[in-house]
Amino acid sequence: MGNSSSGSGNTSSSGSGNGGAGRAGAGPVDVCQNEAKDANESDADCGGSSECDRCISGASCTVDGDCKSDFCKAKRCADPTCFDKVINQNETAIDCGGVCVACDLGVTCSINSDCTDQYCKDGVCSDHCASGAKELDETAVDCGGSCKPCGANMGCTEASDCESKVCLNKKCLAATCSDQTINQDESDLDCGGVCSATKPCQVGAHCKSAADCGSWICSAAGKCLADIVVDPLAIIDDFEDGDTSLPKIDGREGPWYHYGDSSTGALGSIAPVVISRGASTRGMRTTGMGYSVWGSGAGTNLKQPPAGQTWYDASAYDSVTFWARAQAPITFLVVLPDIDTDPVGKTCVPANNGCDHHYFKSVSVGTTWQRVTVAFADLSLEPGTMPVPTRFAPEAIVAVQFRFAPGLDYDLYLDDVAFLKAN
């Protein structure tokens, strides 16, 4: 009874449905092959939320996922390109890798050729200069070319491939202080920096610090400047003999000493030391701490032979000069006792503290060597001397001293103390 000609169903020649006309007894038609756009498809037999294939180029679409190209443009599936801002074709990231241009650092990759640096590590484009292999324009493993310069004996094609900036016979040479190249930390050609000890820079050469220069003077513009010229007879002490006595030059003769107030527990010292300042290898060091009354200092008497102390005639000069540096920036006084302020001159009155108020100038030094020059014309007189002097007496200087204020701890280095001749 179910096969009557008037019944409806999949076997009826006149029935409707998925049986298809003229195909009595045929099975259901696949909706993805019915050549019609069903409700869940974006075009006939493709796309949409259906289980059908994604659509070919030119078919209707609403989202990129409807298309084999993963690119839906103006509601039509478009051919993939390397400029469509979509990961398609065999790209490893948006519009790069695979058939497209190589990807930048940090972008997803599959193989080295996917990357601009030709180095794909753990699926990410990485710096080829750390790959452990020689790539691209490298002249040796991970150096040269666009990577860091190579060390000595490594491959090179030009000077810039080498740390030393010297490439010979395709090998980097080690830097030296005579290779006619500014390398290492030199401030100018084969001078300054590590070369300073044997080849300090001359006047006019570039410098990064005073230590680069033979003169030990580097201008704010980064050029070595000439030092002042000191007459050999004007040198009070260059300390190269390593002792605490003045060299016997032009009648000067006396000791270096430390002096200070009577503060309990105060400590002070003065001693020759080894230094490194150009050609100078020795200097004098003075330290002090705990002086709280009037302070302390160091100095030398200019004329103290065994027969007794007197004064020195420095009228041929107009200044005193020296090199100095401190462990920490510091300000102190350069003091010049003369015949009128020091008891040895027998001019001032010791009673009521009428002596030992000397001529002075305040100076400051930092932690690097610097030249200090004090002109006699710039000296001031400490109040208290009786009778009050009318002028500083360069023809009768008793001593050269460096005085530090009470409560000030200090560690000062001195070198090349000298007079300067009047112009």
Sequence and secondary structure as in RCSB ss.txt:
>XXXX:A:sequence
MGNSSSGSGNTSSSGSGNGGAGRAGAGPVDVCQNEAKDANESDADCGGSSECDRCISGASCTVDGDCKSDFCKAK
RCADPTCFDKVINQNETAIDCGGVCVACDLGVTCSINSDCTDQYCKDGVCSDHCASGAKELDETAVDCGGSCKPC
GANMGCTEASDCESKVCLNKKCLAATCSDQTINQDESDLDCGGVCSATKPCQVGAHCKSAADCGSWICSAAGKCL
ADIVVDPLAIIDDFEDGDTSLPKIDGREGPWYHYGDSSTGALGSIAPVVISRGASTRGMRTTGMGYSVWGSGAGT
NLKQPPAGQTWYDASAYDSVTFWARAQAPITFLVVLPDIDTDPVGKTCVPANNGCDHHYFKSVSVGTTWQRVTVA
FADLSLEPGTMPVPTRFAPEAIVAVQFRFAPGLDYDLYLDDVAFLKAN
>XXXX:A:secstr
 TT TT  STT SS  STT TT TT     GGGSSS  TT SBTTBSTTSSS  B TTSB SSGGGBTTS EETT
EE    TTSSS  TT SBTTBSTTS  B TTSB SSGGGBTTS EETTEE  GGGSSS  TT SBTTBSTTS  B
 TTSB SSGGGBTTS EETTEE    TTSSS  TT SBTTBSGGGTTT  B TTSB SSGGGBTTS B TTSBB 
      GGGEEE  TT SSB    TT B BEEEEE   TT EEEEEEEEEEETTEEEEEEEEEE   SS EEEEE
ESB  TT    B  TTEEEEEEEEEESS EEEEEEE BTTTSGGGS S TGGG S   EEEEEEE SS EEEEEE
GGG EE TT SS  SS  GGGB EEEEEE TT  EEEEEEEEEEEE  
